[in-house]
């Protein structure tokens, strides 16, 4: 897997359209649409009637989409595999944060 280091100054309230997310992510329209409709990449809109194409996205969605592209390129994963990998990576991050918080509490004792 190729490690890519980038610096991103992202205005806090900056939002992207589906087409902007598509262009910046490097995914195909079908891949991105499937990841969004499957819930692996979340839109800011919570309205169930909003489609992936009309929804707005934030920097976290862009980060996940770029991660999905790198996983696709490096490991030749299909969209189901990408969704699973993104979900597992998010869970690993949550567990690492919980473990860090527990370690911090233990050092106080």
Buried (B, 14 or more C-beta within 10 A) or exposed (E): EEEEEEEEEEEEEEBBEBEEBBEBBBBEEEBBBBBBEBEBBBBEBEEEEEEBEEBBBBBEBBBBBBBBBBBBEEEEBEBEBBBBBBEEBEEEEEEEEEEEEEEEEEEEE
